[in-house]
């Protein structure tokens, strides 16, 4: 009897450990925002090589009846491949036994991959990651990385599930954000924040979704995962984004590909100064926007907003020191007539006066605000202040018109290292409150537009939701009796005591 060999497929825990082993090799000589590029580039190179080998073997079997020369021509024909074609200089075997100038050869490999017409989706992506810096990362360290990846089969055949590759990539992004501290906030939004925002606006297949501050692509991935969880086809999503940081843009592009999503359009550049979602003479519009723009950006492009190209800033120009409402208005301008958006903002834009009040007033009077949700402090990398999420909806249902729901969820967290983390229970609570769209003691208040007008368009959540705990009444007579027993002179009138109690917010005697 012949026993079949059991093939052990790569699971997520093993893959994550191997990837973090790579980080250990580079840690110390580079910061996390630098060494993550080395790992991401190597991960993707090995992935597309392994997938290429599987497809090449299938073709070898298919064309085995042909003469050797004819067979070789078929195997080297890029147009016959469904996935990326790997030119000879970029094939993994070239690097396994190389000991010198490995970084330079990897850079060449990435260049020839991008130059192959079959790989048009990778143009400008892989060459963002440069390996030829021998002073900081010598050949010996790159060789160690290659040895780790050489033991991994990253083809779909070698993985326990195709999803684990994308999941491991997101794991790495979070780990790099943890390591990077404040810098981590430039490319990563905590998972729980993305989850609650996606659950609030509920994307589904056939919709277009846009993030003008894409970062590493986390919101687009969360939308993909949500659609998949609903049993729908995530490949029917139309995903768009823009990212100003070139390295982060490349990471986002790879993120989409490692989540098995091709055709995602992520543009390079500054969305305020140079929006790329241009359609004819205007802006391309989307069904949904999900985003976490930079908090209170100072050099955000006010000079562009003053010209108001594409009619993006009709509610007013945001202050020079606070670009938050410039991003909000850009996103609103990019929504179609039935569009809805969820965006992370600092609390200041909810109550500050001047230009920000005028912008708030305009958006409120156009009945676009649907919900304002307050989150705990210290959730985000690089910003310990509490943040909020606002939901703006161009197609509010009749029962929601002229109303705004305020949700106060600032206490729904647990400690997670040196950060706070939104709990799963709080995420569910927020979603249920939003769906119910009604008052809930100490948590949610449904305010009318008239209520907000009376508050001078101030959207500070504490003006609408009283989440304070009632203090126990002080039995001042018992206190006096107790002190008197200890022979303390209490020449204080009852009226004076009540005056103090009133100032402190306690019940009077």
C-alpha positions in Angstrom: 0.0 0.0 0.0 1.3 3.4 -1.0 0.9 6.1 1.6 0.2 9.6 0.3 2.4 12.3 1.7 0.5 14.9 3.8 1.3 18.4 2.7 1.2 20.9 5.6 -0.1 24.2 4.4 1.0 27.5 5.8 -1.3 28.9 8.5 -1.7 32.4 9.6 0.0 32.1 13.0 3.1 30.6 11.3 3.1 33.2 8.6 2.8 36.1 11.1 5.7 34.7 13.2 7.9 34.4 10.1 7.2 37.9 9.0 7.9 39.3 12.5 11.2 37.3 12.4 12.1 39.3 9.4 11.4 42.5 11.4 13.7 41.3 14.1 16.6 41.0 11.6 16.2 44.6 10.5 15.3 46.2 13.8 18.0 48.4 15.3 19.6 49.5 12.0 16.3 51.0 10.6 13.1 52.5 12.0 9.9 50.6 11.6 8.7 52.9 8.9 11.9 52.1 7.0 12.2 48.4 7.5 8.6 47.6 6.8 9.3 48.5 3.1 12.0 45.8 2.9 9.6 43.2 4.3 6.5 44.3 2.2 8.6 44.3 -1.0 10.1 40.8 -0.3 6.7 39.4 0.7 5.1 40.5 -2.5 8.0 39.3 -4.7 7.9 35.9 -3.2 4.1 35.8 -3.5 4.0 36.6 -7.2 6.9 34.3 -7.9 5.1 31.4 -6.2 1.9 32.1 -8.0 3.8 32.3 -11.3 5.4 28.9 -10.7 2.0 27.3 -10.2 0.6 28.8 -13.4 3.8 27.9 -15.3 3.6 24.3 -14.1 0.0 24.1 -15.3 1.2 25.4 -18.7 4.1 22.9 -18.7 1.6 20.1 -18.3 -0.7 21.5 -20.9 2.0 21.9 -23.6 4.0 18.8 -22.8 3.1 17.3 -26.2 4.9 20.2 -28.0 8.5 20.2 -29.1 10.8 21.7 -26.5 11.4 25.0 -28.3 7.7 25.5 -29.0 6.9 24.6 -25.4 9.5 27.2 -24.1 7.9 29.9 -26.3 4.5 29.2 -24.8 5.9 29.3 -21.3 7.7 32.6 -21.9 4.7 34.3 -23.5 3.5 36.9 -21.0 0.1 37.3 -22.7 -0.8 33.6 -21.9 -0.7 34.2 -18.1 -3.7 35.2 -16.1 -1.7 36.6 -13.2 1.5 38.7 -13.2 4.3 37.5 -15.5 7.7 37.3 -13.9 10.6 38.0 -16.3 13.7 35.7 -16.0 15.9 38.3 -14.0 13.2 38.6 -11.3 12.6 34.9 -10.6 13.2 33.8 -7.1 15.8 31.2 -7.9 18.1 34.1 -8.9 18.4 35.3 -5.3 18.5 32.1 -3.3 22.2 31.4 -3.7 23.4 35.0 -4.3 25.8 36.4 -1.7 26.9 39.7 -3.2 25.1 42.8 -4.5 21.7 41.2 -3.5 20.1 44.6 -2.9 21.1 45.9 -6.3 19.8 42.7 -8.0 16.5 43.0 -6.2 16.1 46.6 -7.3 16.7 45.4 -10.9 14.2 42.7 -10.5 11.5 45.1 -9.3 12.2 47.3 -12.3 11.9 44.6 -14.9 8.6 43.4 -13.3 7.2 46.9 -13.6 8.4 47.2 -17.2 6.6 44.1 -18.3 3.4 45.3 -20.1 1.5 42.4 -18.6 2.1 43.9 -15.1 0.7 47.4 -15.7 -1.0 47.5 -12.3 2.4 47.4 -10.6 3.9 50.4 -12.4 5.7 52.6 -9.8 4.8 50.3 -6.9 7.7 47.9 -6.4 10.4 50.4 -7.4 9.3 52.5 -4.4 11.1 50.0 -2.3 14.9 50.4 -2.6 17.1 47.6 -1.3 20.5 48.9 -2.4 21.7 50.6 0.8 24.5 48.3 1.8 25.7 50.6 4.6 22.5 50.3 6.5 21.3 46.9 5.3 24.2 44.7 4.2 23.9 41.7 2.0 24.1 39.4 5.0 20.8 40.8 6.4 19.0 40.6 3.0 20.3 37.1 2.7 18.7 36.2 6.0 15.4 37.7 4.8 15.6 35.6 1.6 16.2 32.4 3.7 13.1 33.0 5.7 10.9 33.6 2.6 12.5 30.7 0.8 10.9 28.3 3.2 7.4 29.7 2.6 5.1 28.7 -0.2 2.9 31.8 -0.6 1.0 30.5 -3.6 -2.7 29.8 -3.1 -1.9 26.1 -3.1 0.6 26.5 -0.3 -1.7 28.6 2.0 -4.2 27.2 4.4 -6.6 29.8 3.1 -5.9 32.6 0.5 -7.3 35.1 3.0 -4.4 34.6 5.4 -2.0 36.5 3.2 -4.1 39.7 3.3 -4.7 39.2 7.1 -1.0 38.7 7.7 -0.3 41.9 5.8 -2.7 43.8 8.0 -1.1 42.2 11.0 2.3 43.6 9.9 0.9 47.0 9.3 -0.5 47.2 12.8 2.7 45.9 14.3 4.7 48.5 12.4 2.2 51.2 13.6 2.8 49.9 17.2 6.5 50.2 16.7 6.4 53.5 14.9 4.4 55.3 17.6 3.3 58.7 16.4 4.5 57.9 12.8 2.2 54.9 12.8 -0.8 57.2 12.7 0.2 58.4 9.2 -0.8 55.1 7.6 -2.9 53.1 10.1 -6.3 53.5 11.7 -7.2 51.1 14.5 -9.3 48.1 13.4 -12.2 48.8 15.7 -12.7 52.3 14.4 -12.7 51.0 10.8 -15.1 48.2 11.8 -17.7 50.5 13.4 -17.6 53.0 10.5 -18.1 50.3 7.9 -20.9 48.7 10.0 -22.6 52.1 10.2 -22.8 52.9 6.5 -23.0 49.2 5.4 -21.3 48.9 1.9 -22.5 46.2 -0.5 -21.4 44.9 -3.9 -21.8 47.1 -6.9 -21.1 50.3 -4.9 -18.2 52.7 -5.4 -16.2 53.7 -2.3 -13.6 56.4 -2.0 -11.0 57.3 0.6 -9.0 60.5 -0.3 -6.6 59.9 2.6 -6.0 56.2 1.9 -3.0 55.5 4.0 -2.3 51.8 3.8 -5.7 51.1 2.5 -7.3 49.9 5.7 -10.8 51.4 5.1 -11.0 49.8 1.6 -9.9 46.5 3.1 -12.6 46.8 5.9 -15.2 47.4 3.2 -14.0 44.3 1.3 -14.2 42.2 4.5 -17.7 43.5 5.4 -19.1 42.7 1.9 -17.5 39.2 2.0 -19.1 38.6 5.5 -22.5 39.5 4.0 -22.0 36.7 1.5 -21.7 39.1 -1.4 -19.0 39.3 -4.1 -16.4 41.8 -3.0 -14.9 41.9 -6.5 -18.0 43.8 -7.6 -16.9 46.7 -5.4 -15.4 49.7 -7.1 -12.7 51.0 -4.9 -10.9 54.3 -5.2 -8.4 56.3 -3.1 -5.7 58.9 -3.1 -2.6 59.0 -1.0 0.1 61.7 -0.8 2.9 59.7 0.7 4.6 57.6 -2.1 5.7 54.7 0.2 2.3 54.5 1.8 0.6 54.6 -1.6 2.7 51.6 -2.7 1.8 49.8 0.6 -1.9 50.4 -0.1 -1.6 49.1 -3.7 0.1 45.9 -2.4 -2.6 45.6 0.3 -5.3 45.5 -2.3 -3.5 42.9 -4.4 -2.7 40.7 -1.4 -6.4 40.8 -0.5 -7.1 39.4 -4.0 -8.6 42.6 -5.3 -7.3 43.9 -8.6 -8.4 47.0 -10.5 -8.5 49.2 -7.5 -7.7 52.8 -8.4 -5.5 54.5 -5.9 -4.1 57.8 -7.1 -0.9 59.5 -6.0 -0.9 63.0 -4.7 -2.6 65.5 -2.4 -6.4 65.3 -2.6 -6.9 68.9 -1.6 -4.3 70.6 -3.8 -4.4 68.1 -6.7 -7.5 65.8 -6.7 -7.1 63.0 -9.1 -10.8 61.9 -9.2 -11.4 64.1 -12.2 -14.2 63.3 -14.6 -14.4 65.6 -17.5 -14.4 69.1 -16.1 -15.7 68.1 -12.7 -15.2 65.5 -9.9 -15.9 61.8 -10.2 -18.6 61.1 -7.7 -18.9 58.0 -5.4 -21.6 56.2 -3.4 -19.7 56.1 -0.2 -16.7 57.8 1.5 -14.7 56.3 4.4 -11.7 58.2 5.7 -9.5 59.3 8.5 -7.8 62.5 7.3 -4.9 64.0 9.3 -6.0 65.8 12.4 -5.8 69.7 12.4 -3.4 69.8 9.5 -1.8 73.3 9.2 -0.2 73.4 5.7 -3.3 71.8 4.0 -3.7 74.0 0.9 -5.8 77.0 1.9 -4.6 78.8 -1.2 -6.3 76.2 -3.4 -9.5 76.3 -1.3 -9.8 80.0 -1.8 -10.0 79.5 -5.6 -12.6 76.8 -5.0 -11.8 74.8 -8.1 -14.4 72.1 -8.8 -16.8 73.8 -6.3 -15.6 71.8 -3.3 -15.6 74.6 -0.7 -18.9 76.3 -1.1 -19.6 76.3 2.6 -16.5 78.3 3.3 -12.7 78.1 3.6 -11.4 76.3 6.6 -8.9 78.1 8.9 -5.2 78.1 8.0 -4.4 76.1 11.2 -7.2 73.5 10.9 -7.7 71.7 7.7 -10.2 69.2 9.0 -13.3 70.8 7.4 -11.5 71.3 4.1 -11.2 67.5 3.9 -14.8 67.1 5.0 -16.0 69.4 2.2 -13.8 67.7 -0.4 -15.4 64.4 0.6 -18.9 65.9 0.4 -18.2 67.2 -3.0 -17.1 63.7 -4.1 -20.4 62.1 -3.0 -23.1 61.5 -5.6 -26.7 62.6 -4.9 -27.5 59.4 -2.9 -24.1 59.3 -1.2 -23.2 58.8 2.5 -19.9 59.3 4.3 -18.3 58.5 7.6 -15.2 60.4 8.6 -13.0 60.7 11.7 -12.6 64.2 13.0 -11.1 65.9 16.1 -13.8 67.3 18.5 -12.7 70.9 17.9 -14.5 71.1 14.6 -17.8 70.4 16.4 -17.8 73.6 18.4 -15.1 76.1 17.3 -16.4 79.5 16.1 -15.4 81.6 13.1 -15.1 80.0 9.7 -15.7 76.5 11.2 -19.0 77.6 12.6 -20.0 79.0 9.2 -19.1 75.8 7.5 -21.0 73.7 10.1 -24.0 75.9 9.8 -24.1 75.5 6.0 -23.9 71.8 6.2 -26.5 71.6 8.9 -28.9 73.9 7.1 -28.6 71.6 4.0 -29.6 68.8 6.4 -26.6 66.6 5.6 -25.5 65.8 9.2 -27.0 62.5 10.3 -24.9 61.5 13.3 -22.1 62.6 15.6 -20.3 59.9 17.6 -17.8 60.6 20.3 -15.0 58.1 20.9 -12.6 57.5 23.8 -9.3 59.3 24.0 -5.9 57.8 23.1 -7.2 55.4 20.4 -5.1 56.8 17.6 -1.4 56.7 17.0 0.1 60.1 17.3 -3.0 61.7 18.7 -4.0 61.1 22.4 -7.0 63.5 22.1 -10.5 62.0 21.8 -11.9 61.9 18.3 -15.4 61.7 16.8 -16.9 60.3 13.7 -19.5 62.3 11.7 -21.9 60.7 9.3 -23.1 63.0 6.5 -25.8 61.7 4.3 -27.2 63.2 1.0 -30.1 60.8 1.0 -31.5 60.9 4.6 -34.7 58.9 5.0 -37.9 60.9 5.8 -37.9 60.0 9.5 -34.3 61.3 9.8 -34.7 64.6 8.1 -34.0 67.7 10.1 -32.5 65.5 12.9 -29.0 64.6 14.1 -28.2 61.7 16.4 -25.5 62.3 19.1 -23.8 59.2 20.5 -21.5 59.5 23.5 -19.2 56.4 23.6 -16.2 57.9 25.2 -16.1 55.4 28.1 -16.3 52.2 26.0 -12.7 51.2 26.0 -10.1 48.9 27.5 -6.4 49.4 27.9 -4.3 47.9 25.1 -0.6 48.5 25.9 0.0 52.2 26.0 -3.2 52.8 23.9 -6.9 52.5 24.5 -9.0 50.1 22.4 -12.7 50.3 21.6 -14.5 47.2 22.9 -16.5 44.9 20.7 -19.5 45.6 23.0 -19.2 49.4 22.4 -19.0 48.8 18.6 -22.2 46.9 18.7 -23.8 49.4 21.0 -23.0 52.3 18.7 -24.3 50.5 15.6 -27.6 49.5 17.3 -28.1 53.1 18.6 -27.5 54.5 15.1 -29.9 52.0 13.6 -32.5 52.7 16.2 -32.0 56.5 15.8 -33.7 57.5 19.1 -32.8 58.6 22.6 -31.0 56.3 25.0 -30.3 57.5 28.5 -26.7 58.5 29.0 -25.7 57.3 25.6 -27.7 58.8 22.7 -29.8 61.9 22.1 -31.8 62.7 19.0 -31.7 66.4 18.4 -33.8 68.4 15.9 -32.2 71.0 13.7 -34.1 73.6 15.7 -32.4 72.4 18.9 -29.1 72.8 17.2 -30.0 76.3 16.0 -30.8 77.2 19.6 -27.3 76.0 20.5 -25.8 78.3 17.8 -24.8 75.3 15.6 -22.6 73.9 18.3 -22.3 70.1 17.9 -20.4 69.4 21.1 -21.8 66.1 22.1 -21.9 66.9 25.8 -24.5 69.6 25.0 -26.9 67.0 23.9 -26.0 63.8 25.8 -25.7 63.9 29.6 -23.5 60.9 30.4 -22.5 62.1 33.9 -23.3 59.9 36.8 -25.5 61.3 39.5 -23.6 62.1 42.6 -24.8 60.7 45.9 -26.6 63.3 48.0 -24.5 64.6 50.9 -26.2 64.2 54.3 -24.8 67.5 55.7 -26.7 67.1 59.0 -25.0 63.8 59.7 -21.6 65.5 58.8 -22.2 68.3 61.2 -23.3 66.0 64.0 -20.2 63.8 63.4 -17.9 66.8 63.5 -19.6 68.3 66.5 -19.1 65.0 68.3 -15.4 65.6 67.8 -15.8 69.1 69.4 -15.2 70.9 66.1 -16.4 74.5 66.0 -19.0 74.7 63.2 -20.0 78.3 63.0 -21.3 77.9 59.5 -24.8 78.7 58.5 -27.0 76.2 56.6 -27.4 78.8 53.8 -23.6 79.1 53.4 -23.3 75.3 53.2 -26.1 75.1 50.6 -24.3 77.8 48.6 -21.2 75.7 48.4 -23.2 72.6 47.6 -24.9 74.4 44.7 -21.6 75.5 43.2 -20.3 71.9 43.5 -23.4 70.5 41.8 -24.6 68.5 44.9 -28.1 68.4 46.2 -28.9 70.9 48.9 -30.1 70.2 52.4 
